[in-house]
């Protein structure tokens, strides 16, 4: 799963880790572990993220979504 996508999506929308943790109903520590890839997001959390940001859930499994061309 792409934790970089979650981090990029959060930052792009101007949200802090604390704000997104509150949306998911988890602690900041738990969210940080998930965003850094130490602990996976649950299916329910991914559904909430997908609905909150109005993006397909599949995007959370694609590392290419937030990469940019540096040429």
C-alpha positions in Angstrom: 0.0 0.0 0.0 1.2 3.5 -0.8 1.7 5.5 2.4 3.3 8.2 0.3 -0.1 8.6 -1.4 -1.9 9.1 1.9 0.7 11.6 3.1 0.6 13.5 -0.2 -3.2 13.6 -0.2 -3.2 14.8 3.4 -0.7 17.5 2.7 -2.3 18.5 -0.7 -5.5 19.1 1.2 -3.8 21.1 3.9 -4.6 18.7 6.7 -2.4 17.9 9.7 -1.8 14.3 10.9 -3.9 15.2 14.0 -6.8 16.4 11.8 -6.8 13.2 9.7 -6.4 11.1 12.9 -9.6 12.7 14.2 -11.4 12.0 10.9 -10.5 8.4 11.2 -11.2 8.3 14.9 -7.7 7.2 16.0 -4.9 8.7 18.0 -2.2 10.9 16.5 0.4 8.2 17.4 -1.7 5.5 15.6 -2.1 7.7 12.5 1.6 8.5 12.4 2.5 4.8 12.5 0.1 4.2 9.6 1.3 7.1 7.5 4.9 6.0 8.0 4.1 2.4 7.0 4.9 0.8 10.4 1.2 -0.3 10.8 -1.2 -0.8 7.9 -4.4 1.1 7.5 -7.5 -1.0 8.1 -10.1 -1.5 5.3 -12.5 0.6 7.2 -9.9 3.4 7.5 -9.2 3.2 3.8 -12.9 3.5 3.1 -13.2 6.6 5.3 -10.2 8.2 3.5 -11.6 7.3 0.1 -14.9 8.9 1.0 -13.4 11.9 2.7 -11.2 12.8 -0.2 -13.6 11.5 -2.8 -10.9 9.4 -4.5 -11.1 5.7 -5.5 -9.9 3.3 -2.8 -7.6 1.8 -5.5 -5.5 4.9 -5.4 -4.2 4.0 -1.9 -2.5 0.9 -3.5 -0.7 2.8 -6.3 2.7 4.3 -5.6 2.6 6.3 -8.9 -0.3 8.6 -8.1 1.7 11.5 -6.5 5.1 11.1 -8.4 5.9 13.9 -10.7 8.1 14.1 -13.8 11.4 15.8 -12.9 12.8 16.1 -16.4 
